[in-house]
Amino acid sequence: MIYKTRYSMISKLPDVKTTIFTVMGKLAKEYDAINLSQGFPDFDSDPKLIDLVTKAMKNGYNQYAPMQGIMELREAIANKFDVLYNVKYNPETEITITAGATQAIFTIISTFIHQDDEVIIFKPAYDCYEPAIELNKGKSILIQLEAPNYSVDWNMVKQLINSKTKMIIINTPHNPSGSVWSQQDMIQLEALVKDTNSIILSDEVYEHIIFDKEPHQSVCLFPYLKERSFVVASFGKTFHTTGWKMGYCAAPSKLMHEFRKVHQFNVFCANHPMQIAFAEYLKNPNNYLNINSLYLEKRNFLLNLIKDSRFKFIPSRGTYFQLLNYSAITNESDIKFAQRMVKDYRLAAIPISVFNSNQIDNNMLRFCFAKKKETLERAAEILCEI
Ligand SMILES: Cc1ncc(COP(=O)(O)O)c(C=O)c1O
């Protein structure tokens, strides 16, 4: 008992509990449910990519990589920025390979956030931002986006930006809502931060999963944003290899110089054989350009199967997540309904209130459609039955 009290007193994250992904994943396992809760594919990555990793391991790339990542991979990423966005990043000083996007995000926040610095976050938000801010004694300033469109009220943002705003975290395409920021959104953001010292952390892990011909609005396309921004990317999300925990970030050299001071002591370097493999794999742009059509087909497949169900939806515009509104079915809280869906129907999803400010509940559940057709078919059958 004494130990329990002491540990709770020394906790740096007293309010953080087990994440909803772990809770729902465990429940799904217990009830042998179809798991559309956590954001990972249930199909394998390209065998060519797996062969490249195997080859790299057999060729002896099994020791530490350089701290900033191997040059060939950083060059391939710089080339990708150039080809896709006509934007230059210097691979020597402006790109670093990380252990997934999560490590990049944690390191960026730890590098720049001091006590009482304010960080603007748009809610619902991916769950790794706020704990990292809290650990660094910063203050999260939450802006709630309104369901069902989750568009930004730029007047509200304007009112909240002040001399303490050290960072603004943005995420487009957006997890969990599947919304996408327009060029106009980026222009508004640019105008608001232009004469400030705020850094932008732009979480672009779903850059290659965006539908209906909408162009991805990377911060790097906007000069006043690029000069103060980190672009964060994830090879796990793009190439169905979430278990490898590989990603990268890009930023102007002054910012990246500071980032690397922290990066070298919290991870030093990311997996070496995977870096060799991705450097080769990125040489063929089709390997990332075809991802859109793969997921568009899956989104349409699922939505077509459930169009006559009692769930309401606006088709996801990006990411591999689809929100479904269940208010025509029950007035239970989203957490209760999500739990009952696992127990009674054997289908797992994520309740959105856990990502919202003050746990606002709009009767929305998030479903991951990065799944095989047969998994989506079985899930759709259940959704039509509920
Ligand atoms: C918005 C967002 N950012 C970052 C991540 C983490 O990416 P990684 O697995 O590369 O750490 C995720 C994973 O779900 C995500 O959805």
The ligand as an SDF file (V2000), in Angstrom:
LIG
                    3D

 16 16  0  0  0  0  0  0  0  0999 V2000
   -1.7610   10.3510  -36.6600 C   0  0  0  0  0  0  0  0  0  0  0  0
   -0.7020    9.3590  -36.2970 C   0  0  0  0  0  0  0  0  0  0  0  0
    0.5380    9.8000  -36.0260 N   0  0  0  0  0  0  0  0  0  0  0  0
    1.5290    8.9610  -35.6960 C   0  0  0  0  0  0  0  0  0  0  0  0
    1.3080    7.5980  -35.6190 C   0  0  0  0  0  0  0  0  0  0  0  0
    2.4290    6.6850  -35.2220 C   0  0  0  0  0  0  0  0  0  0  0  0
    3.1480    6.1980  -36.3200 O   0  0  0  0  0  0  0  0  0  0  0  0
    4.3130    5.1270  -36.1180 P   0  0  0  0  0  0  0  0  0  0  0  0
    3.6760    3.7890  -35.9940 O   0  0  0  0  0  0  0  0  0  0  0  0
    5.1920    5.2590  -37.3310 O   0  0  0  0  0  0  0  0  0  0  0  0
    5.0350    5.5130  -34.8650 O   0  0  0  0  0  0  0  0  0  0  0  0
    0.0300    7.0980  -35.8780 C   0  0  0  0  0  0  0  0  0  0  0  0
   -0.2500    5.6600  -35.7230 C   0  0  0  0  0  0  0  0  0  0  0  0
   -1.3900    5.2140  -35.6220 O   0  0  0  0  0  0  0  0  0  0  0  0
   -0.9970    7.9970  -36.2370 C   0  0  0  0  0  0  0  0  0  0  0  0
   -2.2360    7.5650  -36.5220 O   0  0  0  0  0  0  0  0  0  0  0  0
  1  2  1  0
  2  3  1  0
  2 15  2  0
  3  4  2  0
  4  5  1  0
  5  6  1  0
  5 12  2  0
  6  7  1  0
  7  8  1  0
  8  9  2  0
  8 10  1  0
  8 11  1  0
 12 13  1  0
 12 15  1  0
 13 14  2  0
 15 16  1  0
M  END
$$$$
